[in-house]
């Protein structure tokens, strides 16, 4: 998916920028980048590093002295190298994006036909952040240019522009990804994650609305475009992506996970001895489940964090399988002879969960029950960079539907409807394949209720296929 951070201050901003960007590391796996602007020398500084086998801090810590200035932007990216620095009729600016553009080839050809060119290629393909910048500079001003992006792209795009006059922040027109503004004395910041703020002494100032554009300066925030009424923020942010202390639209991630587990625990009739969360994003749900069910919470499985960060995701499937196993270590003393219920965020391909279940029985669990925080993932995401679901057939649900129907696209609405015969059959097949004593998914209604926003404000496409394009 990716995340970004920007700050503009009355004094040097590099340390806030460095640590604020680092607090978005759980959102991306491929590249990190930072850019600053020095108002005294009128110079931009930029660096981009590959993060596929190391941490953001490790790559940037030794070169912080080069980032001189009072304003800057940083990004943890799941896509192309960024920031991109542009010199145009709008002025000089650096840009970072959290985006997924599904019609990139169409726009690329349109721009080439206008005799524009692309300088930033990544693995032989157009850098989507550069493509977005070329759409921006077609506008008569920055607002017109950003609206040109909104008009052209299919998918989503939120962005930060570091200009010679502060930082421009623009949220995706449907608000699929969040942007939050923070403030402290002498500085403002903007981030994908509000968890970037507390340790840097920022307080949440506001959440940008869908399509809203603002300019941040050290002494205030100027609205450049009012937000749209309609919103489709990704509901999976609360299930998986979000850091526990972050808030989106004023709704805290950990509270949502806890509440969804609580509701499930209150209605679940399975007999179990204890509940345990699959680290990291299953823990909040499991704590809620334990309270709702009235059973103790045990750490029967732990994540080895020193060398296996959540963001480390190799490109090869066989390596991903190995890493998934290496990260999680079962505790025989807490498992042996017990009926253990585990909570996890989702089931995508099913590879990691299948291997985990086998290990849990090998370590002495008498029964293994699984509860999932969201409904079954039936549709791949066309709106944000959910890297685990690049195509429908990567989803275990669609592979099973293809086996049952002969066509992975047949009767999807029935399989997505809770407690329909097709839904129940799908869940039962997954349970059998994993060798589980029981398997249940949270209902869409429970998830929406736990988030606390109206259904019409949430994107639930991956669960029920409903969406706005």
C-alpha positions as CSV (number, residue, x, y, z in Angstrom):
1,X,0.0,0.0,0.0
2,X,2.5,2.6,1.1
3,X,2.4,5.6,3.5
4,X,3.9,9.1,3.6
5,X,4.8,11.9,6.0
6,X,5.5,15.6,5.5
7,X,6.4,18.5,7.8
8,X,7.0,22.2,7.5
9,X,8.5,24.1,10.4
10,X,10.1,27.3,11.5
11,X,13.3,25.5,12.1
12,X,15.2,22.4,10.7
13,X,12.7,19.6,10.0
14,X,15.0,16.6,9.2
15,X,14.6,14.7,12.4
16,X,10.8,15.0,12.5
17,X,10.8,14.0,8.8
18,X,13.0,11.0,9.3
19,X,11.2,9.5,12.3
20,X,7.7,10.5,11.0
21,X,8.4,8.7,7.7
22,X,9.8,5.7,9.6
23,X,6.5,5.4,11.5
24,X,4.8,4.5,8.2
25,X,7.1,1.5,7.6
26,X,4.4,-1.1,8.3
27,X,2.6,0.2,5.2
28,X,5.2,-0.5,2.5
29,X,7.8,-3.1,1.5
30,X,9.8,-1.9,-1.4
31,X,11.4,1.6,-1.3
32,X,11.8,4.6,1.0
33,X,12.5,8.2,0.0
34,X,12.8,11.6,1.4
35,X,13.1,15.2,0.0
36,X,13.7,18.5,1.8
37,X,13.6,22.1,0.6
38,X,16.0,24.7,2.0
39,X,14.5,28.2,1.8
40,X,17.9,29.8,2.3
41,X,19.7,28.1,-0.6
42,X,16.5,27.5,-2.6
43,X,17.7,23.9,-3.1
44,X,16.0,20.5,-3.0
45,X,17.7,17.4,-1.5
46,X,16.5,13.9,-2.3
47,X,17.4,10.3,-1.6
48,X,15.7,7.0,-2.5
49,X,16.7,3.5,-1.2
50,X,15.6,0.0,-1.7
51,X,14.0,-1.5,1.5
52,X,13.3,-5.0,0.4
53,X,15.9,-6.6,2.7
54,X,16.4,-3.9,5.4
55,X,14.8,-1.1,7.4
56,X,14.1,2.5,6.4
57,X,16.2,3.8,9.4
58,X,19.2,1.7,8.4
59,X,19.3,3.2,4.9
60,X,18.8,6.8,5.8
61,X,20.4,7.3,9.2
62,X,23.9,7.9,7.9
63,X,22.9,10.6,5.4
64,X,20.6,12.8,7.4
65,X,23.1,15.7,7.2
66,X,22.4,16.2,3.5
67,X,18.7,17.0,4.3
68,X,18.9,20.7,5.1
69,X,15.7,22.7,5.2
70,X,12.5,23.6,7.1
71,X,10.2,21.5,5.0
72,X,10.2,18.0,3.7
73,X,8.3,14.9,2.6
74,X,9.0,11.2,2.9
75,X,7.5,8.0,1.7
76,X,7.5,4.3,2.3
77,X,6.5,2.9,-1.0
78,X,5.1,-0.4,-2.3
79,X,5.6,0.7,-5.9
80,X,8.1,2.9,-7.8
81,X,11.1,5.0,-6.6
82,X,10.0,8.3,-5.2
83,X,10.0,11.3,-4.4
84,X,10.1,12.6,-8.0
85,X,11.5,16.2,-8.4
86,X,10.0,18.3,-11.1
87,X,10.7,21.8,-12.6
88,X,7.7,23.2,-14.4
89,X,5.6,26.3,-15.2
90,X,4.0,25.8,-11.7
91,X,7.4,26.0,-10.1
92,X,9.7,23.4,-8.7
93,X,8.3,20.7,-6.5
94,X,8.9,17.2,-5.2
95,X,6.0,14.7,-5.1
96,X,5.2,11.5,-3.2
97,X,2.1,9.4,-3.7
98,X,0.1,6.6,-2.2
99,X,-1.6,5.3,-5.4
100,X,-2.8,2.5,-7.5
101,X,-3.5,3.4,-11.1
102,X,-5.2,0.7,-13.1
103,X,-5.4,2.6,-16.4
104,X,-1.7,3.7,-16.4
105,X,-1.0,2.4,-19.9
106,X,-4.0,4.3,-21.3
107,X,-2.8,7.6,-19.7
108,X,0.8,6.9,-20.6
109,X,-0.2,6.7,-24.3
110,X,-2.3,9.8,-24.0
111,X,0.7,11.8,-22.6
112,X,3.1,10.4,-25.2
113,X,0.7,11.4,-28.0
114,X,0.9,15.0,-26.5
115,X,4.7,14.7,-27.0
116,X,5.5,14.5,-23.3
117,X,8.1,12.1,-22.1
118,X,8.9,9.9,-19.1
119,X,12.4,10.0,-17.5
120,X,11.8,7.8,-14.5
121,X,11.4,4.2,-15.6
122,X,11.2,1.4,-13.0
123,X,11.9,-2.2,-14.1
124,X,11.2,-1.0,-17.7
125,X,7.8,0.5,-16.8
126,X,6.6,4.0,-16.3
127,X,6.9,5.4,-12.8
128,X,3.3,6.1,-11.7
129,X,4.4,9.0,-9.5
130,X,6.1,10.7,-12.4
131,X,3.0,10.1,-14.5
132,X,0.9,11.8,-11.8
133,X,3.3,14.7,-11.8
134,X,2.9,15.1,-15.6
135,X,-0.8,15.2,-15.2
136,X,-0.4,17.9,-12.5
137,X,1.7,20.2,-14.6
138,X,-1.0,20.2,-17.3
139,X,-3.1,22.4,-14.9
140,X,-3.1,26.2,-14.7
141,X,-2.2,25.9,-11.0
142,X,-1.7,23.1,-8.5
143,X,-5.3,22.7,-7.7
144,X,-6.3,22.5,-11.3
145,X,-3.5,20.0,-11.9
146,X,-4.5,17.7,-9.0
147,X,-8.1,17.8,-10.2
148,X,-6.7,16.7,-13.6
149,X,-5.3,13.7,-11.9
150,X,-8.6,12.9,-10.3
151,X,-10.3,13.2,-13.6
152,X,-7.9,10.9,-15.4
153,X,-7.0,8.0,-13.2
154,X,-8.9,4.8,-12.3
155,X,-7.9,3.4,-8.9
156,X,-6.8,5.9,-6.2
157,X,-4.3,8.5,-5.5
158,X,-3.3,10.6,-2.4
159,X,-0.3,12.8,-2.6
160,X,2.1,15.3,-1.0
161,X,3.8,18.0,-3.0
162,X,6.8,19.7,-1.5
163,X,6.8,23.2,-3.1
164,X,8.8,26.4,-2.6
165,X,5.9,27.6,-0.6
166,X,5.1,24.8,1.9
167,X,3.5,21.4,1.4
168,X,0.4,20.7,-0.6
169,X,-1.6,17.6,0.6
170,X,-4.3,16.1,-1.6
171,X,-6.4,13.1,-0.5
172,X,-7.8,10.7,-3.1
173,X,-11.1,11.9,-4.6
174,X,-13.0,9.0,-3.0
175,X,-10.9,9.1,0.2
176,X,-9.9,5.5,-0.2
177,X,-6.6,6.2,1.7
178,X,-6.4,8.5,4.7
179,X,-4.5,11.8,5.3
180,X,-4.3,13.3,8.8
181,X,-2.8,16.7,9.7
182,X,-0.9,17.3,12.9
183,X,0.3,20.5,14.6
184,X,2.7,21.6,17.3
185,X,4.2,24.9,18.2
186,X,6.1,26.2,15.2
187,X,5.3,23.3,12.9
188,X,2.6,21.3,11.0
189,X,2.8,17.8,9.7
190,X,0.8,15.5,7.5
191,X,0.8,11.7,7.4
192,X,-1.0,8.6,6.3
193,X,-0.8,7.4,9.9
194,X,-1.7,9.5,13.0
195,X,0.6,7.1,15.0
196,X,3.4,9.2,13.5
197,X,2.5,12.1,15.7
198,X,2.5,11.5,19.4
199,X,6.3,10.8,19.9
200,X,7.1,13.9,17.8
201,X,4.8,16.0,20.0
202,X,2.1,16.7,17.2
203,X,-1.5,16.7,18.0
204,X,-4.2,15.8,15.5
205,X,-5.4,18.9,13.8
206,X,-7.8,17.5,11.3
207,X,-8.6,14.6,8.9
208,X,-8.7,15.6,5.2
209,X,-11.9,14.8,3.5
210,X,-12.2,13.0,0.1
211,X,-10.6,15.1,-2.6
212,X,-9.7,17.8,-0.2
213,X,-6.5,19.8,-1.0
214,X,-4.7,21.9,1.6
215,X,-1.4,23.8,1.8
216,X,0.6,23.5,5.0
217,X,3.0,26.3,6.1
218,X,4.8,26.5,9.5
219,X,2.1,29.0,10.7
220,X,-1.1,27.4,9.5
221,X,-3.1,25.3,7.0
222,X,-4.9,26.8,4.0
223,X,-7.7,24.9,2.3
224,X,-7.3,25.0,-1.4
225,X,-10.2,22.7,-2.4
226,X,-13.2,21.7,-0.3
227,X,-13.8,17.9,0.3
228,X,-16.3,15.9,-1.7
229,X,-19.4,14.6,0.1
230,X,-19.1,11.0,-1.0
231,X,-16.4,8.8,0.6
232,X,-15.2,5.2,0.2
233,X,-12.4,4.8,2.7
234,X,-10.9,1.3,2.6
235,X,-12.4,-0.8,5.4
236,X,-9.4,-3.1,5.3
237,X,-7.3,-0.3,6.9
238,X,-8.9,-1.2,10.3
239,X,-8.6,-5.0,9.7
240,X,-5.0,-5.3,8.6
241,X,-3.0,-2.3,7.4
242,X,-3.4,0.2,10.2
243,X,-1.1,0.5,13.2
244,X,-3.0,-0.1,16.5
245,X,-2.6,3.5,17.7
246,X,-3.7,5.1,14.5
247,X,-7.1,6.7,13.8
248,X,-8.9,7.2,10.5
249,X,-11.9,9.4,10.4
250,X,-11.6,9.6,14.2
251,X,-12.0,5.8,14.5
252,X,-9.1,4.1,16.3
253,X,-7.7,0.9,14.8
254,X,-7.2,-1.1,18.0
255,X,-10.6,-0.1,19.3
256,X,-12.2,-1.3,16.1
257,X,-10.3,-4.7,16.2
258,X,-11.2,-5.1,19.9
259,X,-14.9,-4.3,19.3
260,X,-15.2,-6.8,16.4
261,X,-13.6,-9.5,18.5
262,X,-15.8,-8.7,21.5
263,X,-19.0,-8.9,19.4
264,X,-17.9,-12.3,17.9
265,X,-16.9,-13.6,21.4
266,X,-20.3,-12.7,22.8
267,X,-22.2,-14.8,20.2
268,X,-19.7,-17.7,19.6
269,X,-20.9,-21.0,21.1
270,X,-17.6,-23.0,20.5
271,X,-16.1,-24.5,23.7
272,X,-12.5,-23.3,24.0
273,X,-9.9,-22.9,26.8
274,X,-8.3,-19.7,25.7
275,X,-7.9,-17.1,22.9
276,X,-4.8,-16.0,21.1
277,X,-4.1,-13.4,18.4
278,X,-1.9,-14.2,15.4
279,X,0.6,-11.3,15.5
280,X,0.4,-8.5,14.8
281,X,-3.0,-7.5,13.5
282,X,-4.9,-10.4,15.1
283,X,-4.0,-9.5,18.6
284,X,-6.5,-6.7,19.2
285,X,-9.4,-8.9,17.9
286,X,-8.3,-11.8,20.1
287,X,-8.2,-9.6,23.2
288,X,-11.8,-8.5,22.5
289,X,-12.9,-12.0,21.8
290,X,-11.4,-13.2,25.1
291,X,-13.4,-10.6,27.0
292,X,-16.6,-11.2,25.0
293,X,-16.3,-15.0,25.4
294,X,-15.1,-14.9,29.0
295,X,-12.0,-17.0,28.4
296,X,-8.4,-16.0,29.2
297,X,-6.0,-14.5,26.6
298,X,-2.8,-16.6,26.2
299,X,0.2,-15.9,24.1
300,X,0.4,-19.3,22.5
301,X,2.2,-18.0,19.5
302,X,4.7,-15.1,19.3
303,X,6.3,-13.1,16.5
304,X,10.0,-12.9,16.4
305,X,10.5,-9.2,15.8
306,X,14.2,-8.5,15.9
307,X,15.0,-9.6,12.4
308,X,11.6,-10.2,10.8
309,X,9.6,-7.0,10.5
310,X,6.1,-7.1,9.3
311,X,7.1,-5.2,6.2
312,X,9.6,-7.8,5.0
313,X,7.9,-9.4,2.0
314,X,10.1,-11.2,-0.5
315,X,9.1,-11.2,-4.1
316,X,9.2,-14.9,-4.6
317,X,6.3,-17.0,-3.3
318,X,8.5,-19.8,-1.9
319,X,10.5,-17.3,0.0
320,X,7.3,-15.7,1.3
321,X,6.2,-19.0,2.6
322,X,9.4,-19.5,4.4
323,X,9.4,-16.0,5.9
324,X,5.8,-16.5,7.1
325,X,6.9,-19.6,9.0
326,X,10.1,-18.0,10.4
327,X,8.3,-15.0,11.8
328,X,5.9,-16.9,14.1
329,X,7.1,-19.3,16.9
330,X,4.5,-21.5,18.7
331,X,4.8,-22.0,22.5
332,X,4.4,-25.6,23.4
333,X,3.9,-24.9,27.1
334,X,0.9,-22.7,26.3
335,X,-0.6,-25.1,23.6
336,X,-0.2,-28.6,25.0
337,X,-3.5,-30.2,25.6
338,X,-5.6,-27.1,25.1
339,X,-8.5,-26.1,22.9
340,X,-7.1,-22.9,21.5
341,X,-9.0,-20.3,19.5
342,X,-6.8,-18.1,17.3
343,X,-7.9,-14.7,15.8
344,X,-6.4,-13.5,12.5
345,X,-7.0,-10.5,10.3
346,X,-7.9,-12.3,7.0
347,X,-7.3,-15.3,4.8
348,X,-5.9,-14.4,1.4
349,X,-4.0,-17.2,-0.2
350,X,-4.2,-19.5,2.8
351,X,-0.6,-20.7,2.6
352,X,0.6,-19.2,5.9
353,X,-2.5,-20.3,7.9
354,X,-2.3,-23.8,6.6
355,X,1.3,-24.2,7.7
356,X,0.6,-22.5,11.1
357,X,-2.3,-24.9,11.9
358,X,-0.1,-27.9,11.2
359,X,2.5,-26.6,13.6
360,X,0.0,-25.8,16.3
361,X,-1.2,-29.4,16.3
362,X,2.4,-30.6,16.2
363,X,3.1,-28.5,19.3
364,X,0.3,-30.2,21.3
365,X,-2.9,-28.3,20.8
366,X,-5.9,-30.6,21.2
367,X,-8.1,-28.4,19.1
368,X,-7.5,-25.4,16.9
369,X,-10.3,-22.9,16.1
370,X,-9.8,-19.9,13.9
371,X,-11.8,-16.6,13.9
372,X,-11.2,-14.1,11.1
373,X,-11.7,-10.4,11.6
374,X,-13.4,-9.7,8.2
375,X,-15.7,-11.6,5.8
376,X,-14.1,-13.9,3.2
377,X,-12.1,-12.0,0.5
378,X,-14.0,-12.7,-2.7
379,X,-12.7,-9.9,-4.9
380,X,-9.2,-8.6,-5.5
381,X,-8.7,-4.9,-4.8
382,X,-8.7,-2.5,-7.8
383,X,-8.3,0.6,-5.7
384,X,-5.2,0.4,-3.4
385,X,-2.0,-1.6,-3.5
386,X,-3.1,-4.6,-1.6
387,X,-0.1,-6.6,-2.8
388,X,-1.4,-9.9,-1.5
389,X,-4.4,-9.9,-3.9
390,X,-3.0,-8.9,-7.3
391,X,-5.4,-11.2,-9.1
392,X,-8.7,-13.0,-8.2
393,X,-7.2,-16.5,-8.5
394,X,-4.6,-15.7,-5.9
395,X,-7.5,-15.7,-3.4
396,X,-8.2,-19.1,-1.9
397,X,-11.9,-18.3,-2.1
398,X,-11.8,-17.8,-5.9
399,X,-9.8,-21.0,-6.4
400,X,-12.4,-23.0,-4.5
401,X,-15.3,-21.3,-6.4
402,X,-13.6,-22.3,-9.6
403,X,-13.4,-25.9,-8.4
404,X,-17.1,-25.9,-7.4
405,X,-18.6,-23.9,-10.3
406,X,-16.1,-24.5,-13.1
407,X,-15.7,-20.7,-13.3
408,X,-14.1,-18.4,-10.7
409,X,-16.6,-15.6,-11.6
410,X,-19.8,-17.6,-11.2
411,X,-22.3,-16.9,-8.4
412,X,-19.9,-14.6,-6.5
413,X,-22.8,-12.7,-4.9
414,X,-24.1,-15.9,-3.4
415,X,-20.7,-16.8,-2.0
416,X,-20.3,-13.3,-0.5
417,X,-23.7,-13.5,1.3
418,X,-23.3,-14.6,4.9
419,X,-25.0,-17.9,5.7
420,X,-26.1,-18.6,2.2
421,X,-25.7,-22.3,1.2
422,X,-22.8,-21.3,-1.1
423,X,-21.1,-19.2,1.7
424,X,-21.4,-22.0,4.2
425,X,-20.1,-24.5,1.7
426,X,-17.1,-22.3,1.0
427,X,-16.2,-21.8,4.7
428,X,-16.6,-25.5,5.4
429,X,-14.2,-26.4,2.5
430,X,-11.6,-24.0,3.8
431,X,-12.0,-25.4,7.3
432,X,-11.5,-28.9,6.1
433,X,-8.4,-28.0,4.0
434,X,-6.8,-26.4,7.0
435,X,-7.8,-29.3,9.4
436,X,-9.5,-26.9,11.8
437,X,-12.0,-27.8,14.5
438,X,-14.0,-24.7,13.5
439,X,-13.7,-21.7,11.3
440,X,-15.8,-18.5,11.4
441,X,-15.5,-15.2,9.6
442,X,-16.8,-11.9,11.0
443,X,-19.9,-10.7,9.1
444,X,-19.8,-7.6,7.1
445,X,-22.5,-6.1,9.3
446,X,-20.3,-6.7,12.4
447,X,-17.2,-5.2,10.7
448,X,-19.1,-2.0,9.6
449,X,-20.7,-1.7,13.0
450,X,-17.3,-2.0,14.8
451,X,-15.8,0.7,12.6
452,X,-18.7,3.0,13.4
453,X,-19.0,4.7,10.0
454,X,-22.0,4.4,7.7
455,X,-21.7,1.6,5.2
456,X,-22.0,4.1,2.3
457,X,-18.8,5.8,3.6
458,X,-16.7,2.5,3.5
459,X,-15.3,0.6,0.6
460,X,-16.1,-3.1,1.1
461,X,-15.4,-4.2,-2.5
462,X,-13.1,-7.1,-1.6
463,X,-15.9,-8.6,0.6
464,X,-19.1,-7.9,-1.4
465,X,-18.0,-6.4,-4.8
466,X,-19.7,-3.1,-4.1
467,X,-17.7,-0.1,-5.2
468,X,-17.5,3.3,-7.0
469,X,-15.1,3.5,-9.9
